[in-house]
Amino acid sequence: MSDKISKKALQWAVIFGFICSVFWSFADFDASCEELRHNVLRLHIVANSDSEADQTLKLKIRDAVLKESDTLFQNSTDLQSAINEAQKNLKIYEKIANEVIAETGKTYTATAKIGKAFFDTRVYEDFTLPSGEYKSLIINIGEAKGKNWWCVIFPSVCVPTDKTASLGDSVGKKGTHIAENSENYIIRFKTVEIYEKIKRKLLLDN
């Protein structure tokens, strides 16, 4: 009888140890994901709707904004200075967007703000950013009910500047390694995405 109990206890100890190792592995990965989320500034342009005309307009506004961003972000040396520059130039972004809108004859307008936006796991050329909330320069077009376009403006990955930028400019080595080698973490990225969506739903319900 005691041998059976010992065997059962050993089995449970192995299972518990496995659960703990999985939990700590996930916790460590999620901490690196959080480092990524907290150290980048994203540009988030939300279309009025998903109609072809509104989606085309969104991309025209994107092109106009990025064309001016080389001067609007040229003095950003760290995340906070990039946020400050974006905050200072919100009216300029609104003006750029609304001029493009007016050219198309639409009657709605665009607004710009600094806030947090939720993103699913997104692949951007040579790196992947995990699901979650990110500090963002948000440009809402009209009712802002359509698909969005996004990129990273600090570090200046999608903004033309005189500097060559990478995630490593603001994110630690571990976070950068994960973002740039996402093929090694496919399951973990998916797990984080599920976890973040559940967490977001619980917060919204409360």
C-alpha contacts under 8 A as a table, 3 or more apart, distances in Angstrom:
res1	aa1	res2	aa2	distance
1	M	4	K	5.23
1	M	5	I	6.41
2	S	5	I	5.01
2	S	6	S	6.09
3	D	6	S	5.06
3	D	7	K	6.10
4	K	7	K	5.07
4	K	8	K	6.10
5	I	8	K	5.06
5	I	9	A	6.02
6	S	9	A	5.02
6	S	10	L	6.08
7	K	10	L	5.08
7	K	11	Q	6.26
8	K	11	Q	5.09
8	K	12	W	6.29
9	A	12	W	5.16
9	A	13	A	6.07
10	L	13	A	4.96
10	L	14	V	6.20
11	Q	14	V	5.16
11	Q	15	I	6.25
12	W	15	I	4.98
12	W	16	F	5.94
13	A	16	F	5.05
13	A	17	G	5.97
14	V	17	G	5.06
14	V	18	F	6.13
15	I	18	F	5.08
15	I	19	I	6.22
16	F	19	I	5.09
16	F	20	C	6.13
17	G	20	C	5.08
17	G	21	S	6.13
18	F	21	S	5.12
18	F	22	V	6.19
19	I	22	V	5.16
19	I	23	F	6.08
20	C	23	F	5.01
20	C	24	W	6.09
21	S	24	W	5.24
21	S	25	S	5.99
22	V	25	S	5.10
22	V	26	F	6.12
23	F	26	F	5.15
23	F	27	A	6.01
24	W	27	A	4.89
24	W	28	D	6.06
25	S	28	D	5.26
25	S	29	F	6.26
26	F	29	F	5.03
26	F	30	D	5.95
26	F	188	R	7.29
27	A	30	D	5.07
27	A	31	A	6.11
28	D	31	A	5.13
28	D	32	S	6.52
29	F	32	S	5.19
29	F	33	C	6.31
29	F	188	R	7.63
30	D	33	C	4.83
30	D	34	E	6.09
30	D	192	V	6.83
31	A	34	E	4.99
31	A	35	E	6.33
32	S	35	E	5.00
32	S	36	L	6.47
32	S	174	K	6.57
32	S	175	G	5.01
32	S	178	I	7.88
33	C	36	L	5.05
33	C	37	R	6.31
33	C	129	L	7.91
33	C	130	P	6.19
33	C	175	G	6.46
34	E	37	R	4.97
34	E	38	H	6.13
35	E	38	H	5.31
35	E	39	N	6.29
35	E	171	V	6.74
35	E	172	G	7.51
35	E	175	G	6.46
36	L	39	N	5.52
36	L	40	V	6.69
36	L	129	L	7.34
36	L	130	P	7.92
36	L	171	V	6.09
36	L	175	G	5.86
36	L	176	T	7.69
37	R	40	V	6.20
37	R	129	L	7.87
37	R	130	P	7.72
37	R	132	G	7.26
37	R	133	E	6.92
37	R	134	Y	5.47
37	R	135	K	7.77
38	H	134	Y	6.81
38	H	135	K	7.35
39	N	79	L	6.54
39	N	170	S	5.92
39	N	171	V	5.96
40	V	79	L	6.69
40	V	134	Y	7.44
40	V	135	K	7.13
40	V	152	V	6.96
40	V	153	I	7.69
40	V	154	F	5.44
40	V	155	P	6.47
40	V	167	L	7.95
40	V	170	S	7.19
40	V	171	V	7.86
41	L	79	L	7.00
41	L	82	A	7.58
41	L	83	I	7.30
41	L	134	Y	7.03
41	L	135	K	5.37
41	L	136	S	5.36
41	L	137	L	7.28
41	L	152	V	6.00
41	L	153	I	5.74
41	L	154	F	4.97
41	L	155	P	7.38
42	R	134	Y	6.97
42	R	135	K	6.41
42	R	136	S	4.53
42	R	137	L	6.19
42	R	150	W	6.80
42	R	151	C	5.65
42	R	152	V	4.36
42	R	153	I	5.50
42	R	154	F	6.95
43	L	136	S	5.53
43	L	137	L	4.86
43	L	138	I	6.14
43	L	139	I	7.91
43	L	150	W	5.30
43	L	151	C	5.34
43	L	152	V	6.01
43	L	153	I	6.17
44	H	117	A	7.78
44	H	136	S	6.37
44	H	137	L	6.03
44	H	138	I	4.72
44	H	139	I	6.18
44	H	148	N	6.67
44	H	149	W	5.96
44	H	150	W	4.59
44	H	151	C	7.01
45	I	58	K	7.08
45	I	62	R	7.22
45	I	138	I	5.93
45	I	139	I	4.75
45	I	140	N	6.11
45	I	141	I	7.52
45	I	148	N	5.41
45	I	149	W	5.19
45	I	150	W	6.23
46	V	58	K	7.21
46	V	138	I	7.66
46	V	139	I	6.26
46	V	140	N	5.03
46	V	141	I	5.93
46	V	144	A	5.28
46	V	145	K	7.19
46	V	146	G	6.22
46	V	147	K	6.18
46	V	148	N	4.21
46	V	149	W	6.49
47	A	50	D	7.09
47	A	54	D	6.10
47	A	55	Q	6.03
47	A	57	L	7.73
47	A	58	K	5.40
47	A	140	N	6.81
47	A	141	I	5.26
47	A	142	G	7.35
47	A	143	E	7.86
47	A	144	A	5.21
47	A	145	K	6.44
47	A	146	G	4.63
47	A	147	K	5.91
47	A	148	N	5.90
48	N	54	D	5.97
48	N	55	Q	7.84
48	N	140	N	7.54
48	N	141	I	5.00
48	N	142	G	4.79
48	N	143	E	4.99
48	N	144	A	4.31
48	N	145	K	5.36
48	N	146	G	5.31
49	S	54	D	5.83
49	S	55	Q	7.11
49	S	143	E	7.35
49	S	144	A	6.55
49	S	145	K	4.97
49	S	146	G	3.68
49	S	147	K	7.04
50	D	54	D	6.38
50	D	55	Q	6.00
50	D	145	K	7.47
50	D	146	G	4.55
50	D	147	K	6.08
51	S	54	D	5.30
51	S	55	Q	6.15
51	S	146	G	7.91
52	E	55	Q	5.19
52	E	56	T	6.08
53	A	56	T	5.16
53	A	57	L	6.15
54	D	57	L	4.97
54	D	58	K	6.16
54	D	146	G	7.96
55	Q	58	K	5.02
55	Q	59	L	6.57
55	Q	146	G	7.57
55	Q	147	K	7.52
56	T	59	L	5.28
56	T	60	K	6.42
57	L	60	K	4.99
57	L	61	I	6.24
57	L	100	V	7.85
57	L	101	I	7.27
58	K	61	I	5.18
58	K	62	R	6.19
58	K	141	I	7.67
58	K	149	W	7.77
59	L	62	R	4.80
59	L	63	D	6.22
59	L	149	W	7.80
60	K	63	D	5.16
60	K	64	A	6.29
60	K	100	V	7.17
61	I	64	A	5.07
61	I	65	V	6.05
61	I	96	I	7.46
61	I	97	A	5.43
61	I	100	V	6.24
61	I	101	I	7.92
62	R	65	V	5.20
62	R	66	L	6.09
62	R	149	W	7.94
63	D	66	L	5.27
63	D	67	K	6.05
64	A	67	K	5.14
64	A	68	E	6.65
64	A	96	I	6.75
64	A	97	A	7.49
64	A	100	V	7.84
65	V	68	E	5.41
65	V	69	S	6.12
65	V	93	Y	6.69
65	V	96	I	6.60
65	V	97	A	7.33
66	L	69	S	4.86
66	L	70	D	7.17
66	L	158	C	7.95
66	L	159	V	6.14
66	L	160	P	7.52
67	K	70	D	6.69
67	K	160	P	7.88
68	E	71	T	5.97
68	E	72	L	6.45
69	S	72	L	4.70
69	S	73	F	5.74
69	S	74	Q	7.83
69	S	159	V	6.14
69	S	160	P	7.15
70	D	73	F	5.81
70	D	74	Q	5.82
70	D	159	V	6.15
70	D	160	P	5.13
70	D	161	T	5.18
71	T	74	Q	5.20
71	T	161	T	7.93
72	L	75	N	7.73
72	L	85	E	6.94
72	L	86	A	7.65
72	L	89	N	7.36
73	F	76	S	5.43
73	F	82	A	6.58
73	F	85	E	6.51
73	F	86	A	7.64
74	Q	161	T	6.41
74	Q	162	D	7.98
75	N	81	S	7.73
75	N	82	A	7.89
76	S	79	L	7.39
76	S	81	S	5.13
76	S	82	A	4.77
76	S	85	E	7.17
77	T	81	S	6.33
77	T	82	A	7.19
78	D	81	S	5.44
78	D	82	A	6.30
78	D	154	F	7.82
78	D	170	S	7.17
79	L	82	A	5.10
79	L	83	I	6.27
79	L	154	F	6.50
79	L	155	P	7.74
79	L	170	S	7.35
80	Q	83	I	5.03
80	Q	84	N	6.10
81	S	84	N	4.92
81	S	85	E	6.05
82	A	85	E	5.08
82	A	86	A	6.14
82	A	154	F	6.63
83	I	86	A	5.09
83	I	87	Q	6.06
83	I	114	I	7.72
84	N	87	Q	5.07
84	N	88	K	6.05
85	E	88	K	5.10
85	E	89	N	6.20
86	A	89	N	5.19
86	A	90	L	6.14
86	A	114	I	7.46
86	A	137	L	6.84
87	Q	90	L	5.45
87	Q	113	K	7.28
87	Q	114	I	6.45
88	K	91	K	7.86
89	N	92	I	5.17
89	N	93	Y	6.46
90	L	93	Y	5.19
90	L	94	E	6.29
90	L	112	A	5.66
90	L	113	K	6.42
91	K	94	E	5.00
91	K	95	K	6.06
91	K	112	A	7.34
92	I	95	K	4.98
92	I	96	I	6.18
93	Y	96	I	5.11
93	Y	97	A	6.18
93	Y	112	A	6.61
93	Y	139	I	7.92
94	E	97	A	5.16
94	E	98	N	5.96
94	E	110	A	6.00
94	E	111	T	5.52
94	E	112	A	5.74
94	E	139	I	7.65
95	K	98	N	5.17
95	K	99	E	6.04
96	I	99	E	5.34
96	I	100	V	6.53
97	A	100	V	5.30
97	A	101	I	6.28
97	A	110	A	6.21
98	N	101	I	4.86
98	N	102	A	6.01
98	N	109	T	5.82
98	N	110	A	5.90
99	E	102	A	5.11
99	E	103	E	6.34
100	V	103	E	5.22
100	V	104	T	6.82
101	I	104	T	5.40
101	I	105	G	6.70
101	I	106	K	5.86
101	I	107	T	7.84
101	I	108	Y	7.70
101	I	109	T	7.04
102	A	105	G	5.12
102	A	106	K	6.00
102	A	107	T	7.35
103	E	106	K	7.82
108	Y	141	I	7.60
108	Y	142	G	5.06
109	T	141	I	6.21
109	T	142	G	5.30
110	A	139	I	6.66
110	A	140	N	5.50
110	A	141	I	4.33
110	A	142	G	5.70
111	T	139	I	5.67
111	T	140	N	5.38
111	T	141	I	6.70
112	A	137	L	7.08
112	A	138	I	5.58
112	A	139	I	4.42
112	A	140	N	6.37
113	K	137	L	5.92
113	K	138	I	5.36
113	K	139	I	6.69
114	I	135	K	7.27
114	I	136	S	5.76
114	I	137	L	4.76
114	I	138	I	6.06
115	G	135	K	5.77
115	G	136	S	5.49
115	G	137	L	6.64
115	G	138	I	6.86
116	K	133	E	5.95
116	K	134	Y	5.27
116	K	135	K	4.62
116	K	136	S	5.54
117	A	133	E	5.35
117	A	134	Y	5.57
117	A	135	K	6.71
117	A	136	S	6.30
117	A	138	I	7.85
118	F	131	S	7.48
118	F	132	G	5.41
118	F	133	E	4.27
118	F	134	Y	6.47
119	F	122	R	7.35
119	F	131	S	5.46
119	F	132	G	5.55
119	F	133	E	6.29
119	F	134	Y	7.54
120	D	130	P	7.02
120	D	131	S	4.34
120	D	132	G	6.59
120	D	193	E	6.62
121	T	128	T	7.18
121	T	129	L	5.82
121	T	130	P	4.57
121	T	131	S	4.22
121	T	132	G	7.78
121	T	189	F	7.19
121	T	190	K	7.85
121	T	193	E	6.51
122	R	128	T	5.73
122	R	129	L	5.44
122	R	130	P	6.69
122	R	131	S	7.31
123	V	126	D	7.79
123	V	127	F	6.15
123	V	128	T	4.38
123	V	129	L	6.50
124	Y	127	F	5.46
124	Y	128	T	5.83
124	Y	129	L	7.74
124	Y	151	C	7.78
125	E	128	T	7.96
126	D	180	E	6.20
127	F	179	A	5.01
127	F	180	E	4.39
127	F	181	N	7.10
127	F	182	S	6.99
128	T	179	A	4.83
128	T	180	E	6.52
128	T	182	S	6.12
129	L	179	A	6.02
130	P	179	A	7.99
130	P	189	F	6.22
130	P	192	V	7.23
130	P	193	E	7.02
131	S	189	F	7.70
131	S	192	V	6.72
131	S	193	E	4.98
131	S	196	E	6.62
132	G	193	E	7.32
132	G	196	E	5.88
132	G	197	K	7.88
140	N	143	E	7.36
140	N	144	A	5.22
141	I	144	A	5.16
151	C	157	V	7.65
151	C	158	C	6.15
152	V	155	P	6.65
152	V	156	S	6.51
152	V	157	V	5.62
152	V	158	C	5.90
152	V	159	V	7.83
153	I	156	S	4.57
153	I	157	V	5.98
153	I	158	C	5.92
153	I	159	V	5.73
154	F	157	V	6.81
155	P	165	A	5.79
155	P	166	S	6.09
155	P	167	L	6.07
155	P	169	D	6.54
155	P	170	S	6.77
156	S	159	V	5.01
156	S	160	P	7.17
156	S	161	T	7.27
156	S	164	T	7.89
156	S	165	A	5.54
156	S	166	S	7.37
157	V	160	P	7.94
157	V	165	A	5.89
157	V	166	S	6.38
157	V	167	L	7.93
161	T	164	T	7.50
165	A	169	D	6.71
166	S	169	D	5.66
167	L	170	S	5.91
167	L	171	V	5.74
167	L	176	T	6.12
168	G	171	V	5.03
168	G	172	G	6.32
168	G	173	K	6.69
168	G	176	T	5.80
171	V	175	G	6.14
171	V	176	T	6.14
172	G	175	G	5.46
172	G	176	T	6.15
173	K	176	T	5.12
173	K	177	H	6.02
174	K	177	H	5.11
174	K	178	I	6.32
175	G	178	I	5.22
175	G	179	A	6.23
176	T	179	A	5.11
176	T	180	E	6.03
177	H	180	E	5.27
177	H	181	N	5.87
178	I	181	N	5.23
178	I	182	S	5.74
178	I	185	Y	7.32
179	A	182	S	5.58
181	N	184	N	5.93
181	N	185	Y	7.47
182	S	185	Y	5.12
182	S	186	I	6.25
182	S	189	F	7.91
183	E	186	I	5.63
185	Y	188	R	5.18
185	Y	189	F	6.00
186	I	189	F	5.23
186	I	190	K	6.30
187	I	190	K	5.09
187	I	191	T	6.13
188	R	191	T	4.89
188	R	192	V	6.10
189	F	192	V	5.14
189	F	193	E	6.17
190	K	193	E	5.00
190	K	194	I	6.29
191	T	194	I	5.21
191	T	195	Y	6.12
192	V	195	Y	4.96
192	V	196	E	5.96
193	E	196	E	5.17
193	E	197	K	6.16
194	I	197	K	5.23
194	I	198	I	6.24
195	Y	198	I	5.24
195	Y	199	K	6.12
196	E	199	K	5.02
196	E	200	R	5.97
197	K	200	R	5.05
197	K	201	K	6.09
198	I	201	K	5.15
198	I	202	L	6.23
199	K	202	L	5.22
199	K	203	L	6.26
200	R	203	L	5.11
200	R	204	L	6.09
201	K	204	L	5.08
201	K	205	D	6.01
202	L	205	D	5.13
202	L	206	N	6.28
203	L	206	N	5.17
